[in-house]
Amino acid sequence: MVNHVQEKLACQADEAESGVTAIIGLDGFGASCMEFLARRGAKMSGTYNLDEIKHLISPRLYADLCQSVDKIRLSWPDIEINANFFDEKLLDKADRFVLSPGISYWSPFLNKYKDKGIPIFTELDLFRRYTSAPMVAVTGTNGKSSVTDLVSTMLGVARRNIITGGNFKTLMMDLIAPEEPEMYLLELSSFQLEAVTSLPLKTAALLNISPDHMDRYPNFSAYRRAKFNIFNHCEHAVIHRDIKIDHSVIKNGANIIRFGLQNPSHDEFGIKNHKKRDYLAYGQDCLIALDDLTQNGKHHYENILAAMAIAHTIGISVEDMRHAIKSHKSLAHSCQFITCHEQISWFNDSKAVNVAACLNAIDYVRSKVSGQLVLIAGGFSRPADFTPLQSVVKQHVKHAILFGKSAVRLREALEGVTPVTIVNTLKDAVTNANKIANAGDAVLLSPACASYDMFKNYKHRGDEFVKCVTKITQQP
């Protein structure tokens, strides 16, 4: 007999597939939604604003987006598509919209459709209509992928049947399979959360929050509200101790678990000193000594504590956590050590797309070398306050090499703090850094900016950096 959950899912699926569904935003996320619905026989249309964003992004990224649209047209020739601009004539014929996370729910062109009562689904809404397994979700300004990956490793060690994705590795709609897992583990961005009104999660985690995406949100409060949406109707809420949050935001009487670097109180994860050794701890229970960890540094400790708190809520044993932590390897592009050549260490932190991440990277790398840092930073220019970099840069950075559209604004923040050089390319940045760094120093790529002005994404930027470093350090 079909159970009530299956009946509800079937009803929701029928609703999503009836009439005409317009996909707004045909990047990877939007294309994934379109492919999923098209395979199920839904009547579709699609629109994008490539003409508007062409001058804002790198030629490589623009070419990739065009290729994504061309692939859809080739696979589904009957689907009406206008990828040049948001086509109101096309939208007027639709019965509902599905928004790619790259398109804001608050975009002005959507207002008239909201007034008409046209249903507007997000990628997350669509995913929930076709799944019934419990979900665990992780968000935060920084560390989302690292924590999600570590929790996934813990669940693997515990032999739990889980599927991991969302904003990490596999796109959300591509996770859906005929046989559901025991649980979905999702990394969620503010873009994916901003329109959520109810999200029944087993566990929701907010790792940290600092200003980011200020080209998308009118102010920091709006960005915070998007992040806080993860707590709408969760069973367990895992939150960093430093985050001040009104408990009315956490609906449905969720169990709250805090984590941080301080000595933990009851039902908290933190760092505790015992017999002159520091331990990751849960309350008064010492779990694993810091000097037994392969990953050191404050932000690594916070990531591990967050992962342990999440794992605790879903019944993972301490022994399985320990095993996973000791075997887990850091993700590429996240304070990634590349090589040490002529006593100069090179680090790739291309994933640092905001100031807070850059500060974490400087703090981590400076503890690994006896000398100072040469910092390579810059990228896509969006509203950001770079002045918080000043004190740390003054103390630990001997030279800042800047590139990309934000280079001038970064120079304005760092001039007088440390010597500054602006270059045109990442290759030039590596060449200059190699000349400036001395034995005992480190060269750190930690851009504090997004990558879209010159690269496809942060991975492309990091890969190009590694290529440049490998080439220059292998020269005779």
C-alpha positions in Angstrom: 0.0 0.0 0.0 1.2 3.5 -0.8 1.9 5.3 2.4 0.8 8.9 3.2 4.2 10.3 2.5 4.3 8.8 -1.0 0.8 10.0 -1.7 1.8 13.5 -0.6 4.9 13.4 -2.8 2.9 12.1 -5.8 0.4 14.9 -5.4 3.1 17.6 -5.1 4.9 16.1 -8.1 1.7 16.3 -10.2 1.3 19.9 -9.2 4.9 20.8 -10.2 4.5 19.0 -13.6 1.1 20.3 -14.7 0.7 23.4 -16.9 3.9 25.3 -18.0 6.9 25.7 -15.7 9.3 28.5 -16.5 12.9 28.0 -15.3 14.5 31.4 -14.6 18.3 31.3 -14.7 19.8 28.6 -16.9 23.2 28.2 -15.1 24.1 24.7 -13.8 21.4 24.9 -11.0 18.6 26.0 -13.3 19.7 23.6 -16.1 19.6 20.7 -13.6 16.0 21.6 -12.6 15.0 21.8 -16.2 16.5 18.5 -17.1 14.8 16.8 -14.1 11.3 18.1 -15.0 11.7 17.7 -18.7 12.6 14.0 -18.2 9.3 13.6 -16.4 7.4 15.1 -19.3 6.6 18.5 -17.8 5.9 21.4 -20.2 8.8 23.8 -19.8 10.2 27.2 -20.9 13.4 28.9 -19.8 14.9 32.4 -19.7 18.1 34.0 -18.6 19.8 37.5 -18.7 23.1 36.7 -20.4 23.3 40.0 -22.2 23.1 41.8 -18.9 25.8 39.9 -17.1 28.2 39.4 -20.0 30.3 42.4 -19.1 30.4 41.5 -15.4 31.9 38.0 -15.8 34.9 36.4 -17.3 34.8 35.3 -21.0 35.4 31.7 -19.8 32.4 31.7 -17.5 30.2 33.4 -20.1 31.2 30.7 -22.6 30.4 28.0 -20.1 26.9 29.5 -19.5 26.3 29.7 -23.2 27.3 26.1 -23.6 24.9 25.1 -20.8 22.0 26.8 -22.7 23.1 25.2 -26.0 23.1 21.8 -24.4 19.5 22.3 -23.2 18.4 23.4 -26.6 20.0 20.4 -28.2 18.6 17.9 -25.7 15.1 19.5 -25.5 14.4 21.3 -28.8 10.7 21.8 -28.1 11.4 23.9 -25.0 11.0 27.6 -25.6 14.1 29.5 -24.4 15.3 33.1 -24.4 18.7 33.3 -22.7 19.5 36.9 -23.7 17.1 38.7 -21.3 14.3 37.8 -18.8 11.5 37.5 -21.4 8.2 38.7 -19.9 6.2 37.4 -22.9 7.6 33.9 -22.1 7.0 34.3 -18.4 3.4 35.6 -18.9 2.5 32.2 -20.4 3.8 30.2 -17.5 1.8 28.7 -14.6 4.7 28.7 -12.2 8.3 29.6 -12.0 11.4 27.8 -10.7 14.3 30.1 -9.7 17.9 29.2 -10.0 19.7 30.2 -6.8 21.6 32.7 -8.9 18.4 34.7 -9.4 17.2 36.6 -6.4 13.7 36.0 -5.2 13.5 39.7 -4.6 14.3 40.7 -8.2 12.0 43.6 -9.2 10.9 41.9 -12.4 9.2 39.2 -10.3 6.9 41.6 -8.4 4.1 41.7 -10.9 3.9 37.9 -10.9 3.9 37.8 -7.1 1.0 40.2 -7.2 -0.8 37.9 -9.6 -0.2 35.0 -7.3 2.0 33.0 -9.6 3.7 30.3 -7.6 7.5 30.8 -7.4 9.5 27.7 -6.4 13.1 27.7 -5.5 15.5 24.8 -6.2 15.0 23.7 -2.6 11.2 23.8 -2.9 11.4 21.6 -6.0 13.8 19.1 -4.3 11.5 18.7 -1.3 8.5 17.9 -3.6 10.3 14.8 -4.8 12.0 13.5 -1.6 10.9 12.2 1.7 14.1 11.1 3.5 15.3 13.3 6.4 17.6 16.1 5.6 20.6 17.6 7.4 21.8 21.0 6.2 24.8 23.1 6.7 25.2 26.8 6.0 27.5 29.7 7.0 29.6 32.4 5.4 32.7 30.2 5.4 33.5 26.5 6.0 30.3 25.0 4.6 32.0 22.6 2.2 34.7 21.6 4.7 32.2 20.8 7.4 29.8 19.0 5.0 32.6 16.9 3.7 33.8 15.9 7.2 30.2 15.0 8.3 29.9 13.0 5.1 33.2 11.1 6.1 31.8 10.5 9.6 28.6 9.1 8.2 30.6 6.9 5.8 32.7 5.5 8.7 29.5 4.8 10.5 28.2 3.0 7.4 25.1 5.2 7.1 23.3 5.3 3.7 23.5 9.0 2.9 23.7 11.2 -0.2 25.6 14.4 -0.1 25.2 17.5 -2.3 23.4 20.8 -2.8 25.9 23.6 -3.0 28.7 21.0 -2.6 29.8 18.5 -5.3 26.4 17.3 -6.7 23.5 19.6 -7.6 20.4 19.1 -5.6 18.1 17.8 -8.3 20.8 15.4 -9.5 20.7 13.7 -6.0 17.2 12.3 -6.6 17.3 8.6 -7.4 14.6 5.9 -7.5 15.8 4.5 -4.2 16.0 7.1 -1.5 18.8 7.1 1.0 18.5 7.0 4.8 19.3 10.7 4.8 20.3 13.7 2.6 23.3 15.8 3.7 23.1 19.2 2.0 25.3 22.3 1.9 23.0 25.3 1.5 24.0 28.9 0.5 22.1 32.1 1.4 20.9 32.2 -2.2 19.2 28.8 -1.7 17.7 29.8 1.7 16.5 33.3 1.1 13.0 32.4 0.0 12.4 29.5 2.5 9.4 29.7 4.7 9.4 26.2 6.1 12.2 23.7 6.1 11.7 20.5 8.1 15.3 19.5 8.7 16.6 16.8 11.1 19.5 19.1 11.8 20.3 22.6 10.7 23.8 24.1 11.3 24.9 27.7 11.0 28.7 27.8 11.3 29.5 31.5 11.2 28.2 34.7 9.7 30.0 37.8 8.4 29.3 40.3 5.6 29.2 38.6 2.1 27.3 38.9 -1.1 26.6 42.6 -0.5 25.9 43.0 -4.2 22.9 40.7 -3.7 21.5 41.9 -0.4 20.7 45.5 0.6 22.4 45.2 4.0 24.0 42.7 6.4 20.6 42.2 8.2 19.0 40.9 5.0 21.9 38.5 4.5 21.6 37.3 8.1 17.9 36.7 7.7 18.5 34.5 4.7 21.0 32.4 6.7 18.6 32.2 9.7 15.9 30.6 7.4 17.7 27.3 7.8 16.2 27.1 11.3 12.6 27.2 10.1 11.1 24.0 11.7 14.3 22.0 12.3 14.6 19.4 15.0 18.2 20.2 16.0 19.9 23.6 15.6 23.7 23.6 15.7 25.0 27.2 16.1 28.4 28.8 16.8 28.6 30.3 20.3 29.5 33.8 18.9 26.4 34.1 16.8 23.7 36.2 18.6 20.3 34.9 17.5 16.8 35.6 18.8 15.4 32.2 19.8 12.1 33.1 18.1 14.0 32.5 14.8 14.4 28.9 15.8 10.8 27.6 15.5 9.2 24.4 16.5 11.1 24.2 19.8 14.3 22.8 18.3 17.1 21.4 20.5 19.9 24.0 20.4 23.6 22.8 20.5 26.3 25.4 20.6 30.0 25.0 19.6 33.0 27.3 19.7 36.6 27.5 20.8 35.8 28.3 24.4 35.6 25.9 27.4 32.2 24.2 26.7 29.4 24.1 29.2 26.8 21.3 29.4 25.5 20.3 25.9 28.2 22.4 24.1 31.2 21.4 22.0 34.4 23.3 22.6 38.0 23.1 23.7 38.9 22.0 27.2 42.2 21.8 28.9 42.9 18.6 30.9 46.2 17.6 32.5 48.0 20.3 30.5 46.6 19.1 27.1 43.9 20.8 25.1 41.0 18.6 23.9 38.0 18.9 21.6 35.3 18.3 24.2 31.6 17.8 24.6 30.6 19.3 28.0 33.1 17.8 30.4 34.0 14.9 28.2 37.4 15.1 26.4 37.0 13.6 23.0 40.2 14.1 21.0 43.5 15.9 21.8 44.4 18.9 19.6 47.9 17.6 19.2 46.5 14.3 17.7 44.8 16.2 14.9 46.4 16.4 11.4 44.6 19.7 10.7 45.6 22.6 13.0 44.5 26.2 13.3 41.5 27.9 14.8 39.2 27.7 11.8 40.0 23.9 11.4 39.1 23.4 15.1 35.8 25.2 14.7 35.0 23.1 11.6 35.7 19.9 13.4 33.7 20.9 16.4 30.7 21.9 14.2 31.0 18.5 12.3 31.0 16.7 15.7 28.0 18.6 16.9 26.1 17.7 13.7 27.1 14.1 13.9 26.1 13.9 17.5 22.5 14.9 16.6 22.2 12.0 14.2 23.6 9.3 16.4 27.2 9.0 15.2 29.4 7.4 17.9 32.5 9.3 19.3 34.7 6.4 18.0 33.4 6.8 14.5 33.9 10.6 14.7 37.5 10.1 15.9 38.3 7.7 13.1 36.8 10.1 10.5 38.6 13.1 11.8 42.0 11.3 11.7 41.5 10.0 8.2 39.9 13.1 6.7 41.8 15.2 4.2 41.3 18.9 3.6 39.5 20.0 0.5 41.5 21.5 -2.4 41.6 25.3 -2.6 41.1 25.6 1.2 44.5 26.6 2.7 45.9 23.9 0.5 49.7 23.4 0.8 51.2 23.2 -2.7 55.0 23.0 -2.4 58.0 24.3 -0.6 60.7 25.5 -3.0 63.9 27.2 -1.9 62.4 27.4 1.6 59.4 29.3 0.4 56.0 27.7 1.1 53.1 28.1 -1.4 49.5 27.9 -0.3 46.3 27.9 -2.4 43.3 29.3 -0.6 41.3 30.2 -3.7 38.1 29.3 -1.9 38.5 32.5 0.3 35.9 34.7 -1.5 35.4 37.1 1.4 37.4 39.0 4.0 36.7 36.7 6.9 38.0 33.7 5.0 41.2 35.6 4.0 41.8 36.5 7.7 41.4 32.9 8.7 43.9 31.9 6.0 46.5 34.4 7.1 46.1 33.3 10.7 46.6 29.7 9.6 49.5 30.1 7.2 51.5 32.5 9.4 51.6 29.7 12.1 53.2 27.4 9.5 56.3 29.5 8.6 59.1 31.3 10.4 59.0 34.3 8.1 56.2 36.5 6.8 53.6 36.2 4.0 53.3 37.5 0.5 49.6 37.8 0.0 48.0 37.5 -3.5 44.4 38.9 -3.4 41.7 40.4 -5.6 39.0 39.4 -8.0 35.4 40.1 -8.8 34.4 43.6 -7.4 31.3 43.6 -5.2 30.6 45.8 -2.2 32.9 44.8 0.6 34.7 46.5 3.4 38.4 45.5 3.2 39.6 47.6 6.2 39.3 44.6 8.6 42.4 43.2 6.8 44.6 46.1 7.9 45.7 45.0 11.3 46.5 41.4 10.4 48.1 42.4 7.1 50.3 45.0 8.9 51.5 42.3 11.4 52.0 39.3 9.1 52.1 40.4 5.4 55.4 41.8 3.9 53.8 42.6 0.5 50.4 42.4 -1.0 50.1 41.6 -4.7 46.6 42.5 -6.1 44.8 41.7 -9.3 41.3 41.7 -10.7 38.5 44.3 -10.7 38.8 44.8 -7.0 42.5 45.5 -7.0 42.2 49.3 -6.7 39.8 49.1 -3.8 42.0 46.7 -2.0 45.0 49.0 -2.6 43.1 51.8 -1.0 42.5 49.7 2.1 46.1 48.4 2.3 48.3 51.3 1.2 50.4 52.5 4.1 49.8 49.1 5.8 52.1 47.1 3.6 53.8 47.5 0.3 51.3 46.9 -2.6 51.7 45.9 -6.2 48.9 45.7 -8.8 49.3 43.2 -11.6 47.2 42.2 -14.6 47.1 38.5 -14.3 47.5 35.7 -11.8 50.6 34.5 -13.6 52.1 38.0 -13.1 51.2 37.8 -9.4 53.0 34.5 -9.0 56.1 35.8 -10.8 56.2 38.9 -8.6 55.6 36.9 -5.4 58.5 34.5 -6.2 60.8 37.5 -6.5 59.6 39.1 -3.3 59.5 36.1 -1.0 62.6 35.0 1.0 63.6 31.8 2.7 61.2 31.1 5.5 58.3 33.1 3.9 55.0 31.8 2.5 53.1 32.9 -0.6 49.4 32.7 0.0 46.7 33.1 -2.6 43.7 34.1 -0.5 41.7 36.5 -2.8 39.0 37.8 -0.3 37.0 38.2 -3.5 34.9 36.1 -5.9 36.5 34.8 -9.1 34.0 35.6 -11.8 35.8 38.5 -13.3 38.7 36.4 -14.6 37.8 32.7 -14.0 34.9 30.3 -14.2 34.8 29.8 -10.4 37.2 29.5 -7.4 38.3 26.0 -8.5 39.4 27.3 -11.9 41.3 30.1 -10.2 42.9 27.7 -7.8 43.9 25.3 -10.5 45.5 28.1 -12.5 47.4 29.2 -9.5 48.7 25.7 -8.9 49.8 25.5 -12.5 51.7 28.8 -12.3 53.4 27.8 -9.0 54.3 24.4 -10.4 55.8 25.9 -13.5 57.9 28.6 -11.7 59.1 26.3 -8.9 60.2 23.6 -11.4 62.3 25.9 -13.5 66.0 25.0 -13.4 
